[in-house]
Amino acid sequence: MQSFLLFSPEVAAARAAGKPIVALESTIISHGMPYPQNVHTAREVEQVIRDAGAVPATIAIIGGKICVGLSEDQLETLGSSPDAIKVSRRDLPYVLAQARLGATTVAATMICAELAGIEVFVTGGIGGVHRGAETSFDISADLQELAQTSVAVVCAGVKSILDIGLTLEYLETHGVPVLAVGQPGFPAFFTRDSGFKADFQLDSPEEQAAFIRTKWQLGLKGGVVVSNPVPAESAMAPDEIDAIIHQALGEAQQQAVTGKQVTPFLLARIKELTGGRSLATNIALVKHNALVGARLAVALHHKAA
């Protein structure tokens, strides 16, 4: 498996020096934001992690390799290539074997991070159980990955385009703990509170690190969701975003948008309907998650030392 991994000079140096590293996904670059804001945001997020004392490792599939850490040129290529394949667990062998350009989802980034020995992964929001899943069986592979892959995932909860209650039930069934930072409530991506509670509130990186280390030392495999609400000044009004999401979901149904195309369609439509404000919220929450994730990686590093 190591033959598939290609570390950037910065990440290779961090590994050699034993520095804390934070994984970042690439679907947010290729499918989550428009160009050139996606590339600009990716660079800013990486810098937030550096400033907090850790090393960023954005992950993507390029030239038959799992690239752990991307160069400026690689980021630019990924951000400006609309044909980049959205890679989840099932797609990894195909994209690697065919040497295609691939952007990793939450699930695939978790797999690659674990292969690379990285314990903390920062994203915007995780996937979940889609509305109507009782008939469509549309459940994100992210949730199953969290059940089996031992990486801590820092996110702003799940988007309210999903069924948040069923998502939390699924995680509970599979033994995935959900932590909340700074509040007891589980966030809903664009808004700070989904109306559901997280399992445990742990505010400091040291508390979070102690919890995660204890879980894995007990032999309890699988990830941990560290849900971190969007900063209050960047959050959207719940009533407004719920109405817009309802409209976008209806349009997706009318246009027969299905599978892995649903989330990119909805995010693009929500951006249009909010006049771009949802994109500003998205960027703010990813940067905030990067800060919390970097601090957690540093704390986990101290716990291991």
Residue pairs with C-beta under 8 A, 6 or more apart in sequence:
1 115
2 115
4 64
4 65
4 66
4 96
4 115
5 65
5 66
5 68
5 112
5 115
5 116
6 65
6 66
6 67
6 68
7 15
7 68
7 69
7 116
8 57
8 67
8 68
8 69
8 70
8 71
9 69
10 55
10 69
11 21
11 55
11 57
11 68
11 69
12 69
14 20
14 21
14 55
15 21
15 117
18 301
19 54
19 55
19 301
20 53
20 54
20 55
20 120
20 294
20 297
20 298
20 300
20 301
21 54
21 55
21 56
21 57
21 116
21 118
21 120
21 297
22 49
22 54
22 55
22 56
22 57
22 118
22 120
22 121
22 122
22 290
22 293
22 294
22 297
23 57
23 58
23 59
23 68
23 109
23 112
23 113
23 116
23 118
23 120
23 121
23 122
23 151
24 42
24 45
24 46
24 49
24 56
24 57
24 58
24 59
24 109
24 121
24 122
24 123
24 290
25 58
25 59
25 103
25 104
25 105
25 106
25 108
25 109
25 121
25 123
26 58
26 59
26 60
26 70
26 78
26 84
26 103
26 104
26 109
27 86
27 87
27 103
27 104
27 105
27 106
28 38
28 42
28 123
28 124
28 286
29 38
29 39
29 41
29 42
29 58
29 75
29 78
29 79
29 103
30 38
30 78
30 79
30 81
30 82
30 84
30 86
30 103
31 84
31 86
31 103
31 263
31 264
32 38
32 124
32 264
32 267
32 282
33 41
33 279
33 282
33 283
34 268
34 271
34 279
35 79
35 80
36 79
36 80
37 279
37 283
38 79
39 75
39 76
39 79
39 80
41 283
41 286
41 287
42 58
42 75
42 79
43 72
43 75
44 283
44 287
45 56
45 122
45 286
45 287
45 290
46 56
46 58
48 287
48 290
48 291
48 294
49 55
49 56
49 122
49 290
49 293
49 294
50 56
51 294
52 290
52 291
52 294
52 295
52 298
53 294
53 295
53 298
54 120
54 293
54 294
54 297
54 298
56 69
56 290
57 68
57 69
57 113
57 116
57 118
58 69
58 70
58 75
59 66
59 67
59 68
59 69
59 104
59 108
59 109
59 112
59 113
59 116
60 67
60 70
60 74
60 78
60 101
60 102
60 103
60 104
61 67
61 85
61 87
61 92
61 95
61 96
61 100
61 101
61 102
61 103
61 104
62 74
62 77
62 78
62 101
62 102
63 99
64 96
64 97
64 99
65 96
66 96
66 112
66 115
66 116
67 74
68 112
68 116
68 118
70 78
77 101
78 84
78 101
78 103
81 101
83 101
84 101
84 102
84 103
85 91
85 95
85 100
85 101
85 102
85 103
86 102
86 103
86 105
86 260
86 264
87 95
87 102
87 103
87 104
87 105
87 108
88 105
88 107
88 108
88 141
88 260
89 107
89 108
89 111
89 141
89 144
89 145
90 141
91 102
91 108
92 102
92 108
92 111
94 100
95 101
95 102
96 102
102 108
104 112
105 127
105 141
105 142
106 121
106 123
106 126
106 127
106 140
106 142
106 145
106 153
106 155
107 127
107 140
107 141
107 142
107 144
107 145
109 121
109 123
110 121
110 142
110 145
110 146
110 149
110 151
110 153
110 223
111 145
111 149
113 119
113 121
113 151
114 149
114 150
114 151
118 151
119 150
119 151
119 152
119 212
119 297
119 300
120 151
120 152
120 154
120 293
120 296
120 297
120 300
121 151
121 152
121 153
121 154
121 293
122 153
122 154
122 155
122 286
122 289
122 290
122 292
122 293
122 294
123 153
123 154
123 155
123 286
123 289
124 155
124 156
124 189
124 282
124 285
124 286
124 289
125 155
125 156
125 157
125 158
125 159
125 189
125 285
126 140
126 142
126 143
126 146
126 153
126 155
126 157
126 158
126 225
127 140
127 141
127 142
127 143
127 158
127 162
127 263
128 139
128 140
128 142
128 143
128 158
128 159
128 162
128 163
128 164
128 166
128 167
128 170
129 138
129 139
129 140
129 143
129 162
129 163
129 166
129 167
129 169
129 170
130 136
130 138
130 139
130 140
130 161
130 162
130 163
130 262
131 161
131 162
131 163
131 249
132 138
133 139
133 163
133 166
138 258
138 259
138 262
139 170
140 162
143 167
143 170
143 171
143 174
143 176
144 174
145 223
146 153
146 171
146 174
146 176
146 222
146 223
146 225
147 171
147 174
147 175
147 176
147 222
147 223
148 221
148 222
149 222
149 223
150 216
150 221
150 222
150 223
151 223
152 208
152 212
152 223
152 224
152 226
152 296
152 300
153 223
153 224
153 225
153 226
154 226
154 228
154 289
154 292
154 293
154 296
155 225
155 226
155 227
155 228
155 289
156 187
156 189
156 227
156 228
156 229
156 230
156 285
156 286
156 288
156 289
157 164
157 186
157 187
157 188
157 189
157 194
157 227
157 229
158 164
158 167
158 188
158 189
158 194
159 188
159 189
159 190
159 245
159 263
159 266
160 188
160 189
160 190
160 191
160 194
160 241
160 242
160 245
161 245
161 248
161 249
161 262
161 263
161 266
161 270
164 186
164 188
164 194
164 195
164 196
165 196
168 178
168 186
168 196
171 178
171 225
172 199
174 222
175 220
175 222
176 222
176 223
176 224
176 225
177 199
177 200
177 211
177 215
177 224
177 225
178 186
178 198
178 199
178 200
178 225
178 227
179 198
179 199
179 200
179 201
179 202
179 208
179 211
179 224
179 225
179 226
179 227
180 186
180 187
180 197
180 198
180 200
180 201
180 202
180 227
180 229
181 201
181 202
181 203
181 208
181 226
181 227
181 228
181 229
181 292
182 201
182 203
182 228
182 229
183 192
183 193
183 201
183 229
184 197
184 198
184 201
185 192
185 193
185 194
185 195
185 196
185 197
185 198
185 229
186 193
186 194
186 196
186 197
186 198
186 227
187 193
187 194
187 227
187 228
187 229
187 230
188 194
188 195
188 238
189 230
189 285
190 230
190 235
190 236
190 241
190 278
190 281
190 282
191 230
191 235
191 236
191 237
191 238
191 241
192 229
192 230
192 232
192 235
193 229
193 238
198 227
200 211
202 208
202 211
205 292
205 295
205 296
205 298
205 299
206 299
208 226
208 296
208 299
209 296
209 299
209 300
209 302
209 303
210 303
211 224
212 224
212 296
212 300
213 300
213 303
213 304
215 224
226 292
226 293
226 296
228 285
228 288
228 289
228 292
229 235
230 281
230 284
230 285
230 288
231 284
231 285
231 288
234 280
234 281
234 284
234 285
235 281
236 274
236 277
236 278
236 281
240 274
241 270
241 274
241 278
244 270
244 273
244 274
244 278
245 266
245 270
247 273
248 265
248 266
248 269
248 270
248 273
249 266
251 269
252 262
252 265
252 266
252 269
255 265
257 265
267 278
267 282
270 278
271 278
271 279
